[in-house]
Amino acid sequence: MARRLNSEIKVTPNGDWVFRGSHIEQKDILEYFRKNLKDAKDGIYIDNEYGQFSEEGYLELFGYALNLIRVWEKDGELFFLADSGEELALSSLEIAADRDSELFARKKDQVFLKYKIARNVSTVLGDYILESDEGLKLKIGQKEILIPETKEGPEVSLPEEFQGKLSNPEI
């Protein structure tokens, strides 16, 4: 069984990753963290395995930890590239607008882990978005997908067992 711990990593409102007050700048480390983020019933953690040991290092999010950085159409389906290296089909995602009317995506089987949609991707998606009486929709071929407006944001708290200190997004 994996050991659970507070990783002491926070994602700031602008998407920077911070550990104990220091910005994490190393691209290879950020790539590893993004690639190993997992959605759990009580938060988001980095799945870290080494040898026979395994740990789940929980994060606190004040901003989006993942980004969709590229989009393309193939065989009537939209695909996205995330900064975690994942290629995701639109059919595996839910697209919605957050409380600030910014688009985000989430895998259909996840609760907390969300992808911010980069500006260049939003620009391309603009060619597929139409307004209707029901609200905004993505139209790919003959298929239309409603883009719900939510009151959600990117914030995810630490699980209760790790709470106790006041959190500051700038730390």
Secondary structure, 3 states (H helix, E strand, C coil): CCEEEEEEEEECCCCCEEECCEECCCHHHHHHHHHCEEEECCEEEEEEEECCEEEEEEEEECCCCEEEEEEEEECCEEEEEECCCCEEEHHHEEEEECCCCCEEEEECCCCCCEEEECHHHHHHHCCCEEEECCEEEEEECCEEEECCECCCCCCECCCHHHCCCCCCCCC
